[in-house]
Amino acid sequence: MTIQLYCFGESGNSYKAALALELSGLDWEPVFVDFFNGANRTPEFRAEINEMGEAPVMIDGDVKLTQSGVIQQYVTDKSGKFGGAPEDKYEVLRWVLWDNHKLSSQAGMTRFLMNFLPEAHRNPDVIGFAQGRLKGAFQVLEAHLDGREWIVGEGITNADLSCCGYLYYPEPFGFDRAEWPNIDAWLTRLSETPGWKAPYDLMPGSPADRA
Ligand SMILES: N[C@@H](CCC(=O)N[C@@H](CS)C(=O)NCC(=O)O)C(=O)O
C-alpha cells in the first residue's frame, strides 16, 4: 500500500518526513495541503486529518501519524533506515528534539515572517529577535559538526534528516551557508546522497505557484 504524506512544498517540517520516505525507498505519494489558502485551518482538516492543524500528516493504511519526528521514526521502524546504531538511538532523538525546538521552529518562523507574511506586517524587531535565536542554533550545529560527517554516528540518521529541514530553501531568512563551513559541507554531503531531492522537487506547491 502506498503511504500518503499530507504536505506542501514550502513546509520544511513536511520536507523532513518526505525526505526520509524518499531516501528510505518506501512507496509513498504526496497529498497537497493548500496551506496558503487556509486548508489546514478548516474544521474539516482538524476533525479528519490533524487536530493540531499542521502538516505533515502520514497515512499508511490504518496508521495515521503527525509530527515529522514521529513520522521519521515510523519510516525507520518500517525500513530499517536512519535509526543509527542501537547505542545511538537516544542521541538521535536528542538532536531531533533539539531541531524541532531550537532550529526548525525558529527557521520556519523567520522564513515565514520574511517571505510569506504580507510586507505591511513584517516587523523588523521581531525578525531581528528571531534571527538572533536562529544564529544561536547555527552556532550549536556548526560546532557539533566540526570533525564530523554526520550529526550522530557514521551515517545519515533522522538527526540529519530533521536538522536539514529548512536549510535547502532558497528564500532568505538569515542563513548564509558560506558563514557556516561545517554546516555547508554537511548539507552538500547530504544532498549528494543518491535519491536526494530539494524541497520543491519533492513536494507539491511552491512560491512560483502563487507568483
Ligand atoms: N513539530 C511539528 C511542526 C509542524 C508544523 O508546524 N507545520 C507547519 C507547516 S511547516 C504547520 O502546519 N503550521 C500550521 C500552524 O502552525 O498553524 C513537526 O515537526 O511536524
The ligand as an SDF file (V2000), in Angstrom:
LIG
                    3D

 20 19  0  0  0  0  0  0  0  0999 V2000
    6.7690   19.9650   15.2030 N   0  0  0  0  0  0  0  0  0  0  0  0
    5.9020   19.8190   14.0490 C   0  0  0  0  0  0  0  0  0  0  0  0
    5.6850   21.1730   13.3970 C   0  0  0  0  0  0  0  0  0  0  0  0
    4.6600   21.1020   12.2810 C   0  0  0  0  0  0  0  0  0  0  0  0
    4.3350   22.4870   11.7550 C   0  0  0  0  0  0  0  0  0  0  0  0
    4.3850   23.4930   12.4840 O   0  0  0  0  0  0  0  0  0  0  0  0
    3.9760   22.5290   10.4740 N   0  0  0  0  0  0  0  0  0  0  0  0
    3.6300   23.7940    9.8660 C   0  0  0  0  0  0  0  0  0  0  0  0
    3.9740   23.7870    8.3980 C   0  0  0  0  0  0  0  0  0  0  0  0
    5.7280   23.7660    8.1840 S   0  0  0  0  0  0  0  0  0  0  0  0
    2.1460   23.9940   10.0000 C   0  0  0  0  0  0  0  0  0  0  0  0
    1.3920   23.1950    9.5060 O   0  0  0  0  0  0  0  0  0  0  0  0
    1.7490   25.0700   10.6950 N   0  0  0  0  0  0  0  0  0  0  0  0
    0.3940   25.4060   10.8340 C   0  0  0  0  0  0  0  0  0  0  0  0
    0.1640   26.2340   12.0700 C   0  0  0  0  0  0  0  0  0  0  0  0
    1.0660   26.3690   12.8790 O   0  0  0  0  0  0  0  0  0  0  0  0
   -0.9470   26.6830   12.1990 O   0  0  0  0  0  0  0  0  0  0  0  0
    6.5160   18.8170   13.0920 C   0  0  0  0  0  0  0  0  0  0  0  0
    7.7410   18.6540   13.1200 O   0  0  0  0  0  0  0  0  0  0  0  0
    5.7830   18.1670   12.3240 O   0  0  0  0  0  0  0  0  0  0  0  0
  1  2  1  0
  2  3  1  0
  2 18  1  0
  3  4  1  0
  4  5  1  0
  5  6  2  0
  5  7  1  0
  7  8  1  0
  8  9  1  0
  8 11  1  0
  9 10  1  0
 11 12  2  0
 11 13  1  0
 13 14  1  0
 14 15  1  0
 15 16  2  0
 15 17  1  0
 18 19  2  0
 18 20  1  0
M  END
$$$$
